[in-house]
Amino acid sequence: MLKQRSKGYSRLFAAGLVNGIGDRFSSVAMLALILQVTGSGMAVGISLGMRVLPFLFMAPLGGMLAGRLPRKTIMMAVDLLRVPVALSFLLVDGAGRLWLLYAGSFIMAAGEALYSPVRKSSIPLLAGPDSLHKINSLEQLMTGCVLILGAFTGGLVSLWWGPEMAFVANAASFLLAALLVWGISFPAAVPSGTELRADTIPAEPVIESSHLKKTGRWQSLKVLIGGSQVLQIIIAYELLVPIINGWDNVLISVYAVQVFHAGDVGVGAFYAALGIGLSLSFFAGRLLKRRLLGIALAGLLMEGILLMCISGSSHFGVAFVLYILLSLCGGIGSACLDTLVMRETPAAQQPVVFGILSALGGSLIGVSMLSAGWLLEAVEPRALGFAGGAGFAGVAWLLGVLAWLPRYRKKMPRKLRRQ
């Protein structure tokens, strides 16, 4: 059984890697095509906005569908439906058909918003409870490889063979990913009425427990979050961090082009640095098995400090190294938080929880990116970067205090607690 589950995750990992690289191919080619056709930065902004908006509505829907339909069916259907959308970009031959790129970007992002929580909630089904943190660290390695291989190789493909080849490669990646998912064998069903916990191997699709049937899905979710301080901290994290994180995403390109005058090569180098850091987080994260919440908040604090250092850096090479360290801390923190969600949440509710978290993070980071463009009209990039770093550090301290207070109250003498 363990060998079968391990093989299943290997296929899920490979599908995610192929999907991610194909998406990077398409993203690089699409942005290059938009600039070639319009020469407008506003057009690029609209395209990026189209990729963020669907997460607010579609990610929770994906979580709910995963509790009712087989996960494999959902993932394969989303991949196959995205194939004709990816190929529709081949029809764009001028400004008059640019709407195809915008509409296609929206549909592709909607598919990813559905796909992401279903895929993430599938990980505990295909990995034992003792290997969850290792697997989530491996997920960061996958994201790092996608950043390095996808963005870099996608740029070369678009340069040598044109954006059309990148669009075809993206469509092919969806087909290959669907075939990989098709070969996954999920665990057999559990008996009806069996109480599902985070450390059990649930059915696929999940059969709701009798408790969930009586109280209702949303009521039981409210009870779950109300009774878990860890989940409350993680939700607060997803509400606060993305509001600032969008600034950093915009500043990567601004730093490379306007501050360090390194042009497109500098942008690619900084994204490669993020990929290197995420890849390294896999090896570092495997050594961390206890106090995961504290490690995640310490990582967020370090991210804030590093962002402030980047804002004051005067050398491109120094900023490159700092971005590697920044991504290393972020990757370790993300793996810890994903592991905690999987441990704290019953399997039947994991798709909905991951859908809500994805919706919160995706929509808020989109708003943050838009606000960064507005703020940069009035604030210097370095000043905005320092403010973002200070914001990260402040959020880390705030959440750390919230996590520490209940433990402090438990240690207080009873008389003091009554007062």
DOGU-17523 format. One record per residue (C-alpha): residue number from 1; residue in three letters; x, y, z. Coordinates in steps of 0.05 Angstrom, whole numbers, plus 5000, padded with zeros to 4 digits. Each point is the difference from the previous one (the first is absolute). Layout:
residues N
+-----+------+------+-------+------+
|  nr | rest | east | north |   up |
+-----+------+------+-------+------+
| NUM |  ALA |    X |     Y |    Z |
...
+-----+------+------+-------+------+
***
This chain:
residues 419
+-----+------+------+-------+------+
|  nr | rest | east | north |   up |
+-----+------+------+-------+------+
|   1 |  MET | 5000 |  5000 | 5000 |
|   2 |  LEU | 5056 |  5049 | 5019 |
|   3 |  LYS | 5036 |  4985 | 4934 |
|   4 |  GLN | 4935 |  5011 | 4961 |
|   5 |  ARG | 4988 |  5067 | 5035 |
|   6 |  SER | 5071 |  5022 | 4987 |
|   7 |  LYS | 4993 |  4984 | 4926 |
|   8 |  GLY | 4935 |  5039 | 4999 |
|   9 |  TYR | 5033 |  5062 | 5029 |
|  10 |  SER | 5057 |  4993 | 4950 |
|  11 |  ARG | 4949 |  5006 | 4944 |
|  12 |  LEU | 4967 |  5059 | 5034 |
|  13 |  PHE | 5068 |  5034 | 5008 |
|  14 |  ALA | 5017 |  4987 | 4927 |
|  15 |  ALA | 4933 |  5027 | 4977 |
|  16 |  GLY | 5010 |  5064 | 5041 |
|  17 |  LEU | 5070 |  5009 | 4972 |
|  18 |  VAL | 4977 |  4991 | 4928 |
|  19 |  ASN | 4940 |  5046 | 5011 |
|  20 |  GLY | 5042 |  5054 | 5032 |
|  21 |  ILE | 5054 |  5001 | 4947 |
|  22 |  GLY | 4947 |  5002 | 4944 |
|  23 |  ASP | 4965 |  5058 | 5035 |
|  24 |  ARG | 5066 |  5038 | 5005 |
|  25 |  PHE | 5012 |  4988 | 4926 |
|  26 |  SER | 4932 |  5030 | 4984 |
|  27 |  SER | 5007 |  5058 | 5049 |
|  28 |  VAL | 5067 |  5024 | 4972 |
|  29 |  ALA | 4976 |  4994 | 4928 |
|  30 |  MET | 4933 |  5033 | 5015 |
|  31 |  LEU | 5030 |  5061 | 5034 |
|  32 |  ALA | 5051 |  5007 | 4943 |
|  33 |  LEU | 4944 |  4995 | 4948 |
|  34 |  ILE | 4958 |  5053 | 5036 |
|  35 |  LEU | 5059 |  5048 | 5002 |
|  36 |  GLN | 5015 |  4985 | 4927 |
|  37 |  VAL | 4929 |  5014 | 4978 |
|  38 |  THR | 4983 |  5059 | 5045 |
|  39 |  GLY | 5064 |  5026 | 5031 |
|  40 |  SER | 4957 |  5017 | 5060 |
|  41 |  GLY | 5017 |  4985 | 5072 |
|  42 |  MET | 4927 |  5010 | 5017 |
|  43 |  ALA | 4983 |  4941 | 4955 |
|  44 |  VAL | 5050 |  4957 | 5038 |
|  45 |  GLY | 4967 |  5022 | 5065 |
|  46 |  ILE | 4931 |  4981 | 4975 |
|  47 |  SER | 5026 |  4931 | 4980 |
|  48 |  LEU | 5032 |  4989 | 5069 |
|  49 |  GLY | 4936 |  5023 | 5033 |
|  50 |  MET | 4960 |  4949 | 4960 |
|  51 |  ARG | 5043 |  4945 | 5030 |
|  52 |  VAL | 4987 |  5021 | 5072 |
|  53 |  LEU | 4925 |  5016 | 5001 |
|  54 |  PRO | 4973 |  4929 | 4992 |
|  55 |  PHE | 5033 |  4975 | 5064 |
|  56 |  LEU | 4950 |  5039 | 5043 |
|  57 |  PHE | 4941 |  4960 | 4973 |
|  58 |  MET | 5027 |  4936 | 4969 |
|  59 |  ALA | 5048 |  4975 | 5055 |
|  60 |  PRO | 4944 |  4989 | 5052 |
|  61 |  LEU | 4959 |  4966 | 4945 |
|  62 |  GLY | 5058 |  4953 | 4986 |
|  63 |  GLY | 5003 |  4983 | 5074 |
|  64 |  MET | 4926 |  4984 | 5003 |
|  65 |  LEU | 5001 |  4958 | 4936 |
|  66 |  ALA | 5057 |  4958 | 5028 |
|  67 |  GLY | 4955 |  4979 | 5057 |
|  68 |  ARG | 4947 |  4975 | 4952 |
|  69 |  LEU | 5036 |  4975 | 4937 |
|  70 |  PRO | 5062 |  4957 | 4991 |
|  71 |  ARG | 5063 |  5043 | 5003 |
|  72 |  LYS | 5030 |  4964 | 4941 |
|  73 |  THR | 4940 |  5016 | 4957 |
|  74 |  ILE | 5002 |  5074 | 5018 |
|  75 |  MET | 5075 |  5007 | 4986 |
|  76 |  MET | 4996 |  4963 | 4934 |
|  77 |  ALA | 4939 |  5039 | 4977 |
|  78 |  VAL | 5032 |  5067 | 5016 |
|  79 |  ASP | 5064 |  4981 | 4963 |
|  80 |  LEU | 4964 |  4976 | 4938 |
|  81 |  LEU | 4953 |  5060 | 4998 |
|  82 |  ARG | 5060 |  5047 | 5001 |
|  83 |  VAL | 5031 |  4969 | 4937 |
|  84 |  PRO | 4955 |  5036 | 4950 |
|  85 |  VAL | 5006 |  5064 | 5040 |
|  86 |  ALA | 5076 |  4997 | 4995 |
|  87 |  LEU | 4996 |  4987 | 4925 |
|  88 |  SER | 4952 |  5059 | 4990 |
|  89 |  PHE | 5058 |  5047 | 5013 |
|  90 |  LEU | 5027 |  4979 | 4931 |
|  91 |  LEU | 4943 |  5040 | 4969 |
|  92 |  VAL | 5025 |  5066 | 5027 |
|  93 |  ASP | 5031 |  5037 | 4941 |
|  94 |  GLY | 4987 |  5072 | 5019 |
|  95 |  ALA | 4968 |  5049 | 5048 |
|  96 |  GLY | 4931 |  4982 | 4975 |
|  97 |  ARG | 5006 |  4930 | 5029 |
|  98 |  LEU | 5035 |  5018 | 5064 |
|  99 |  TRP | 4935 |  4986 | 5036 |
| 100 |  LEU | 5015 |  4926 | 4990 |
| 101 |  LEU | 5062 |  5007 | 5043 |
| 102 |  TYR | 4961 |  5035 | 5055 |
| 103 |  ALA | 4942 |  4951 | 4998 |
| 104 |  GLY | 5048 |  4941 | 4996 |
| 105 |  SER | 5041 |  5025 | 5058 |
| 106 |  PHE | 4937 |  5005 | 5042 |
| 107 |  ILE | 4977 |  4930 | 4982 |
| 108 |  MET | 5069 |  4970 | 5012 |
| 109 |  ALA | 5005 |  5034 | 5067 |
| 110 |  ALA | 4930 |  4975 | 5018 |
| 111 |  GLY | 5023 |  4930 | 4984 |
| 112 |  GLU | 5062 |  5008 | 5044 |
| 113 |  ALA | 4957 |  5027 | 5056 |
| 114 |  LEU | 4956 |  4937 | 4996 |
| 115 |  TYR | 5060 |  4954 | 4992 |
| 116 |  SER | 5045 |  5026 | 5056 |
| 117 |  PRO | 4958 |  4983 | 5063 |
| 118 |  VAL | 4981 |  4933 | 4970 |
| 119 |  ARG | 5072 |  4982 | 4987 |
| 120 |  LYS | 5024 |  5024 | 5068 |
| 121 |  SER | 4946 |  4962 | 5038 |
| 122 |  SER | 5021 |  4938 | 4961 |
| 123 |  ILE | 5070 |  5000 | 5032 |
| 124 |  PRO | 4979 |  4970 | 5067 |
| 125 |  LEU | 4963 |  4944 | 4963 |
| 126 |  LEU | 5065 |  4981 | 4965 |
| 127 |  ALA | 5050 |  5010 | 5056 |
| 128 |  GLY | 5004 |  4972 | 5071 |
| 129 |  PRO | 4992 |  5048 | 5059 |
| 130 |  ASP | 5074 |  4994 | 5017 |
| 131 |  SER | 5022 |  5023 | 4931 |
| 132 |  LEU | 4953 |  5060 | 4992 |
| 133 |  HIS | 5053 |  5052 | 5017 |
| 134 |  LYS | 5050 |  4967 | 4953 |
| 135 |  ILE | 4949 |  4999 | 4944 |
| 136 |  ASN | 4982 |  5073 | 5011 |
| 137 |  SER | 5074 |  5018 | 4998 |
| 138 |  LEU | 5003 |  4962 | 4934 |
| 139 |  GLU | 4943 |  5043 | 4975 |
| 140 |  GLN | 5044 |  5061 | 5011 |
| 141 |  LEU | 5055 |  4967 | 4960 |
| 142 |  MET | 4950 |  4989 | 4943 |
| 143 |  THR | 4981 |  5074 | 5001 |
| 144 |  GLY | 5074 |  5019 | 4999 |
| 145 |  CYS | 5012 |  4955 | 4940 |
| 146 |  VAL | 4940 |  5030 | 4964 |
| 147 |  LEU | 5027 |  5070 | 5012 |
| 148 |  ILE | 5070 |  4983 | 4975 |
| 149 |  LEU | 4984 |  4953 | 4942 |
| 150 |  GLY | 4932 |  5028 | 4980 |
| 151 |  ALA | 5015 |  5074 | 4997 |
| 152 |  PHE | 5071 |  4992 | 4971 |
| 153 |  THR | 4984 |  4946 | 4949 |
| 154 |  GLY | 4934 |  5032 | 4982 |
| 155 |  GLY | 5036 |  5064 | 4983 |
| 156 |  LEU | 5049 |  4962 | 4955 |
| 157 |  VAL | 4943 |  4962 | 4965 |
| 158 |  SER | 4962 |  5064 | 4987 |
| 159 |  LEU | 5063 |  5035 | 4975 |
| 160 |  TRP | 5023 |  4944 | 4953 |
| 161 |  TRP | 4934 |  4972 | 4974 |
| 162 |  GLY | 4950 |  5054 | 5016 |
| 163 |  PRO | 4944 |  5004 | 5051 |
| 164 |  GLU | 4959 |  4950 | 4959 |
| 165 |  MET | 5046 |  4943 | 5019 |
| 166 |  ALA | 4994 |  5019 | 5074 |
| 167 |  PHE | 4924 |  4998 | 4995 |
| 168 |  VAL | 5002 |  4931 | 4968 |
| 169 |  ALA | 5048 |  4976 | 5053 |
| 170 |  ASN | 4953 |  5024 | 5054 |
| 171 |  ALA | 4941 |  4962 | 4969 |
| 172 |  ALA | 5044 |  4938 | 4996 |
| 173 |  SER | 5018 |  5007 | 5073 |
| 174 |  PHE | 4927 |  4998 | 5020 |
| 175 |  LEU | 4990 |  4935 | 4960 |
| 176 |  LEU | 5061 |  4968 | 5032 |
| 177 |  ALA | 4979 |  5022 | 5070 |
| 178 |  ALA | 4931 |  4970 | 4989 |
| 179 |  LEU | 5031 |  4934 | 4980 |
| 180 |  LEU | 5044 |  5000 | 5062 |
| 181 |  VAL | 4941 |  5014 | 5046 |
| 182 |  TRP | 4960 |  4945 | 4965 |
| 183 |  GLY | 5052 |  4949 | 5026 |
| 184 |  ILE | 4991 |  5020 | 5073 |
| 185 |  SER | 4965 |  4949 | 5045 |
| 186 |  PHE | 4968 |  5032 | 5061 |
| 187 |  PRO | 4987 |  4960 | 5064 |
| 188 |  ALA | 4938 |  4957 | 5004 |
| 189 |  ALA | 4936 |  5028 | 5032 |
| 190 |  VAL | 4991 |  5001 | 5075 |
| 191 |  PRO | 4936 |  4973 | 5030 |
| 192 |  SER | 4943 |  5050 | 5006 |
| 193 |  GLY | 4996 |  5032 | 5068 |
| 194 |  THR | 5074 |  4992 | 5015 |
| 195 |  GLU | 5027 |  5063 | 5032 |
| 196 |  LEU | 5054 |  5030 | 4957 |
| 197 |  ARG | 5061 |  5032 | 5031 |
| 198 |  ALA | 5059 |  5034 | 4968 |
| 199 |  ASP | 5044 |  4939 | 5013 |
| 200 |  THR | 4954 |  4948 | 4968 |
| 201 |  ILE | 4999 |  4977 | 4928 |
| 202 |  PRO | 4932 |  5024 | 4975 |
| 203 |  ALA | 4960 |  4979 | 4939 |
| 204 |  GLU | 5003 |  5032 | 4932 |
| 205 |  PRO | 4951 |  5034 | 4995 |
| 206 |  VAL | 4995 |  5012 | 5074 |
| 207 |  ILE | 4937 |  4972 | 5034 |
| 208 |  GLU | 4976 |  5049 | 5052 |
| 209 |  SER | 4997 |  4976 | 5071 |
| 210 |  SER | 4933 |  4998 | 5038 |
| 211 |  HIS | 5022 |  5061 | 5040 |
| 212 |  LEU | 5009 |  5040 | 4936 |
| 213 |  LYS | 4932 |  4978 | 4975 |
| 214 |  LYS | 4965 |  5023 | 5063 |
| 215 |  THR | 5034 |  5067 | 5009 |
| 216 |  GLY | 5009 |  5018 | 4928 |
| 217 |  ARG | 5064 |  5014 | 4962 |
| 218 |  TRP | 5007 |  5075 | 5016 |
| 219 |  GLN | 4978 |  4993 | 5072 |
| 220 |  SER | 5051 |  4945 | 5012 |
| 221 |  LEU | 5053 |  5043 | 4966 |
| 222 |  LYS | 4984 |  5057 | 5047 |
| 223 |  VAL | 5006 |  4952 | 5060 |
| 224 |  LEU | 5066 |  4974 | 4973 |
| 225 |  ILE | 5032 |  5069 | 4991 |
| 226 |  GLY | 4972 |  5024 | 5067 |
| 227 |  GLY | 5032 |  4942 | 5036 |
| 228 |  SER | 5069 |  5004 | 4967 |
| 229 |  GLN | 5046 |  5057 | 5018 |
| 230 |  VAL | 5049 |  4976 | 4946 |
| 231 |  LEU | 4947 |  5008 | 4945 |
| 232 |  GLN | 4981 |  5068 | 5027 |
| 233 |  ILE | 5072 |  5023 | 4995 |
| 234 |  ILE | 5007 |  4972 | 4930 |
| 235 |  ILE | 4936 |  5035 | 4976 |
| 236 |  ALA | 5025 |  5065 | 5031 |
| 237 |  TYR | 5066 |  4988 | 4963 |
| 238 |  GLU | 4962 |  4993 | 4934 |
| 239 |  LEU | 4961 |  5064 | 5014 |
| 240 |  LEU | 5060 |  5043 | 5018 |
| 241 |  VAL | 5061 |  4975 | 4961 |
| 242 |  PRO | 4973 |  5003 | 4929 |
| 243 |  ILE | 4980 |  5073 | 5009 |
| 244 |  ILE | 5075 |  5016 | 5003 |
| 245 |  ASN | 5026 |  4942 | 4958 |
| 246 |  GLY | 4973 |  5030 | 4936 |
| 247 |  TRP | 5046 |  5059 | 5008 |
| 248 |  ASP | 5061 |  4954 | 5000 |
| 249 |  ASN | 4975 |  4965 | 4936 |
| 250 |  VAL | 4996 |  5067 | 4964 |
| 251 |  LEU | 5065 |  5026 | 5029 |
| 252 |  ILE | 5041 |  4941 | 4973 |
| 253 |  SER | 4993 |  5027 | 4929 |
| 254 |  VAL | 5005 |  5073 | 5022 |
| 255 |  TYR | 5065 |  4987 | 5038 |
| 256 |  ALA | 5031 |  4963 | 4942 |
| 257 |  VAL | 4982 |  5052 | 4947 |
| 258 |  GLN | 4997 |  5067 | 5035 |
| 259 |  VAL | 5045 |  4992 | 5061 |
| 260 |  PHE | 5056 |  4953 | 4976 |
| 261 |  HIS | 4992 |  5016 | 4925 |
| 262 |  ALA | 5007 |  4926 | 4983 |
| 263 |  GLY | 4942 |  4997 | 4951 |
| 264 |  ASP | 4963 |  4935 | 4982 |
| 265 |  VAL | 5061 |  4959 | 5018 |
| 266 |  GLY | 4997 |  5028 | 5071 |
| 267 |  VAL | 4926 |  4982 | 5006 |
| 268 |  GLY | 5015 |  4929 | 4978 |
| 269 |  ALA | 5058 |  4995 | 5048 |
| 270 |  PHE | 4959 |  5023 | 5059 |
| 271 |  TYR | 4945 |  4949 | 4984 |
| 272 |  ALA | 5054 |  4947 | 4993 |
| 273 |  ALA | 5025 |  5020 | 5069 |
| 274 |  LEU | 4930 |  4988 | 5028 |
| 275 |  GLY | 5000 |  4932 | 4966 |
| 276 |  ILE | 5067 |  4982 | 5030 |
| 277 |  GLY | 4977 |  5020 | 5070 |
| 278 |  LEU | 4937 |  4958 | 4995 |
| 279 |  SER | 5040 |  4941 | 4976 |
| 280 |  LEU | 5048 |  5007 | 5058 |
| 281 |  SER | 4941 |  5004 | 5048 |
| 282 |  PHE | 4985 |  4927 | 4984 |
| 283 |  PHE | 5066 |  4977 | 5030 |
| 284 |  ALA | 4996 |  5048 | 5060 |
| 285 |  GLY | 4927 |  4984 | 5013 |
| 286 |  ARG | 5013 |  4925 | 5007 |
| 287 |  LEU | 5040 |  5014 | 5063 |
| 288 |  LEU | 4943 |  5037 | 5034 |
| 289 |  LYS | 4947 |  4955 | 5032 |
| 290 |  ARG | 4977 |  5035 | 5063 |
| 291 |  ARG | 4973 |  5070 | 5019 |
| 292 |  LEU | 4978 |  5011 | 4928 |
| 293 |  LEU | 4957 |  5061 | 5016 |
| 294 |  GLY | 5058 |  5034 | 5036 |
| 295 |  ILE | 5046 |  4984 | 4941 |
| 296 |  ALA | 4950 |  5029 | 4950 |
| 297 |  LEU | 4993 |  5065 | 5039 |
| 298 |  ALA | 5076 |  5005 | 5009 |
| 299 |  GLY | 5007 |  4990 | 4925 |
| 300 |  LEU | 4950 |  5057 | 4988 |
| 301 |  LEU | 5041 |  5045 | 5047 |
| 302 |  MET | 5063 |  4983 | 4962 |
| 303 |  GLU | 4965 |  5015 | 4934 |
| 304 |  GLY | 4983 |  5069 | 5027 |
| 305 |  ILE | 5072 |  5013 | 5021 |
| 306 |  LEU | 5027 |  4976 | 4933 |
| 307 |  LEU | 4950 |  5044 | 4962 |
| 308 |  MET | 5025 |  5060 | 5039 |
| 309 |  CYS | 5072 |  4980 | 4983 |
| 310 |  ILE | 4983 |  4993 | 4926 |
| 311 |  SER | 4969 |  5069 | 5000 |
| 312 |  GLY | 5066 |  5029 | 5024 |
| 313 |  SER | 5046 |  4958 | 4957 |
| 314 |  SER | 5044 |  5036 | 4950 |
| 315 |  HIS | 5027 |  4940 | 4962 |
| 316 |  PHE | 4961 |  4954 | 4954 |
| 317 |  GLY | 5040 |  4938 | 5023 |
| 318 |  VAL | 4984 |  5014 | 5073 |
| 319 |  ALA | 4926 |  5007 | 4984 |
| 320 |  PHE | 5002 |  4935 | 4961 |
| 321 |  VAL | 5027 |  4963 | 5060 |
| 322 |  LEU | 4950 |  5033 | 5047 |
| 323 |  TYR | 4943 |  4978 | 4954 |
| 324 |  ILE | 5025 |  4928 | 5006 |
| 325 |  LEU | 4999 |  5005 | 5076 |
| 326 |  LEU | 4932 |  5034 | 4997 |
| 327 |  SER | 4970 |  4943 | 4959 |
| 328 |  LEU | 5034 |  4948 | 5044 |
| 329 |  CYS | 4965 |  5028 | 5062 |
| 330 |  GLY | 4934 |  5006 | 4963 |
| 331 |  GLY | 5004 |  4929 | 4974 |
| 332 |  ILE | 5014 |  4972 | 5069 |
| 333 |  GLY | 4942 |  5040 | 5029 |
| 334 |  SER | 4951 |  4978 | 4946 |
| 335 |  ALA | 5017 |  4927 | 5009 |
| 336 |  CYS | 4990 |  5006 | 5076 |
| 337 |  LEU | 4932 |  5035 | 4992 |
| 338 |  ASP | 4974 |  4950 | 4948 |
| 339 |  THR | 5021 |  4942 | 5046 |
| 340 |  LEU | 4964 |  5032 | 5059 |
| 341 |  VAL | 4936 |  5009 | 4960 |
| 342 |  MET | 5002 |  4926 | 4980 |
| 343 |  ARG | 5012 |  4978 | 5071 |
| 344 |  GLU | 4948 |  5045 | 5032 |
| 345 |  THR | 4944 |  4990 | 4949 |
| 346 |  PRO | 4958 |  4937 | 4993 |
| 347 |  ALA | 5008 |  4970 | 4931 |
| 348 |  ALA | 4927 |  5012 | 4981 |
| 349 |  GLN | 5009 |  5075 | 5010 |
| 350 |  GLN | 5070 |  5010 | 4971 |
| 351 |  PRO | 4977 |  5017 | 4929 |
| 352 |  VAL | 4954 |  5056 | 5026 |
| 353 |  VAL | 5054 |  5027 | 5047 |
| 354 |  PHE | 5052 |  5001 | 4945 |
| 355 |  GLY | 4950 |  5032 | 4953 |
| 356 |  ILE | 4986 |  5056 | 5050 |
| 357 |  LEU | 5074 |  5012 | 5013 |
| 358 |  SER | 5015 |  5001 | 4925 |
| 359 |  ALA | 4943 |  5049 | 4988 |
| 360 |  LEU | 5024 |  5046 | 5056 |
| 361 |  GLY | 5072 |  4999 | 4978 |
| 362 |  GLY | 4987 |  5006 | 4925 |
| 363 |  SER | 4950 |  5057 | 5004 |
| 364 |  LEU | 5037 |  5041 | 5052 |
| 365 |  ILE | 5067 |  4995 | 4964 |
| 366 |  GLY | 4965 |  5025 | 4937 |
| 367 |  VAL | 4975 |  5061 | 5037 |
| 368 |  SER | 5069 |  5009 | 5029 |
| 369 |  MET | 5033 |  4999 | 4931 |
| 370 |  LEU | 4951 |  5053 | 4976 |
| 371 |  SER | 5014 |  5043 | 5061 |
| 372 |  ALA | 5075 |  4993 | 4988 |
| 373 |  GLY | 4992 |  5031 | 4931 |
| 374 |  TRP | 4962 |  5059 | 5030 |
| 375 |  LEU | 5049 |  5009 | 5058 |
| 376 |  LEU | 5060 |  5000 | 4954 |
| 377 |  GLU | 4972 |  5063 | 4968 |
| 378 |  ALA | 5013 |  5037 | 5065 |
| 379 |  VAL | 5052 |  4958 | 5037 |
| 380 |  GLU | 5071 |  4980 | 4982 |
| 381 |  PRO | 5009 |  4925 | 4987 |
| 382 |  ARG | 5051 |  4993 | 5056 |
| 383 |  ALA | 4954 |  5035 | 5050 |
| 384 |  LEU | 4941 |  4955 | 4981 |
| 385 |  GLY | 5045 |  4938 | 5005 |
| 386 |  PHE | 5023 |  5021 | 5070 |
| 387 |  ALA | 4928 |  5012 | 5021 |
| 388 |  GLY | 4980 |  4931 | 4974 |
| 389 |  GLY | 5056 |  4967 | 5039 |
| 390 |  ALA | 4981 |  5037 | 5063 |
| 391 |  GLY | 4928 |  4978 | 4989 |
| 392 |  PHE | 5022 |  4926 | 4995 |
| 393 |  ALA | 5039 |  5007 | 5064 |
| 394 |  GLY | 4942 |  5033 | 5035 |
| 395 |  VAL | 4951 |  4946 | 4978 |
| 396 |  ALA | 5049 |  4946 | 5024 |
| 397 |  TRP | 5004 |  5033 | 5069 |
| 398 |  LEU | 4925 |  5009 | 5005 |
| 399 |  LEU | 4984 |  4928 | 4982 |
| 400 |  GLY | 5056 |  4976 | 5046 |
| 401 |  VAL | 4968 |  5037 | 5058 |
| 402 |  LEU | 4931 |  4971 | 4983 |
| 403 |  ALA | 5030 |  4930 | 4999 |
| 404 |  TRP | 5037 |  5011 | 5066 |
| 405 |  LEU | 4944 |  5031 | 5041 |
| 406 |  PRO | 4959 |  4937 | 5012 |
| 407 |  ARG | 5062 |  4962 | 5024 |
| 408 |  TYR | 5017 |  5058 | 5045 |
| 409 |  ARG | 4931 |  5001 | 5031 |
| 410 |  LYS | 5004 |  4925 | 5014 |
| 411 |  LYS | 5065 |  5010 | 5039 |
| 412 |  MET | 4971 |  5057 | 5041 |
| 413 |  PRO | 4977 |  4985 | 5071 |
| 414 |  ARG | 4924 |  4991 | 5005 |
| 415 |  LYS | 4992 |  5061 | 5044 |
| 416 |  LEU | 5033 |  5045 | 4948 |
| 417 |  ARG | 4958 |  4970 | 4944 |
| 418 |  ARG | 4936 |  5016 | 5038 |
| 419 |  GLN | 5022 |  5072 | 5009 |
+-----+------+------+-------+------+
***
